[in-house]
Amino acid sequence: MAVSKKSSSAGRFGPRYGRRIRVKISNIESQMKQKHKCPQCGRKSVKRVSTAIWECSKCDTKFAGGTYIPDTPVGRLSRKASLK
């Protein structure tokens, strides 16, 4: 009997869609489900409520961010540009 590694969140797709797409989905979903840093209080307690809506469980701040991560690369660039 062969020993296989534990399936990730993309294991629900089985053998469908190809390995590369399942790996990409797995990476995105694992990053999305982590706790992120709150822009208001600075604590790692931000979780995704729905698409692009994020909420801090400590200070109850709700804000819009990226679809899969609260801080997008474009958002970081615009913040840097506005600081200058």
N, C-alpha and C positions, 0 to 999 in steps of 0.2 A: 504494500500500500504506500503510495507516494505521499509525502508530507507537503502540504501547500501552505502558503502564508495566509494570514487572516485577511479577508477581503475588506476593502475600504468602503467609504460611503457610496462609491460608484459600483459596488458589487451587486447592487440591485438591478443593474443592466445585464448581468450575466455575460455571455460572449458577444452580445450585440454591440454595434457601433465602432468597434476597433479599439485597440489598446491605447493608442495615443490620446484619443478623445476621453476615454475613461480616466486616464491618468490626469489629464488637465482638469476634468470635473472634480476629481478627488482632491487635487491641490487647492482649487478655488474654494471648495466647500470646507476643507479643513481650516483654511485661512479665515473664511467667513464666520465659522463657529467659535473662533477664539474670542477671548475678552480683549477689548481694545481700550486705549487710553481716552478718558473723557476730556474734551476740550475745556470744560467748565471747572471741574474740581481736580483733574489730573490723575485720578485713580483708574486702575484697570478694571472697569466694571461696565463697559458699554457693550450691549448686545443688540443684534438686529431684530427689529420688531416686524418689519415687512420690507418690501423692495425699497431700498434707499432711505428707510426710516430707521434711526438708531436711537437707543434710550439708555441712559446711565441708571443703573439700579441703586446707586448711592444718593445722587442728588436729583434724580427724576428729570433730568434735562433731556428733552427730545429734540433731535435735529436731523436735517437732511444731509446725506453724504453720498458716497458711491453706492452702487448696487450691491457689491460684494464686500467692500471694505469702507469704513467711514471716511477715510482720508485718501483721496485720489491724487495721482501725480499732477493732474491739471490744477486741482485745488491748491496743492502745495506751491506750484509756480505762480498762481495768481496772488496767493498770500504774500509771497516774497516780493512780487512786483508792487503790491500796495504798500509795503513797508518802506520802500525807498523814497 
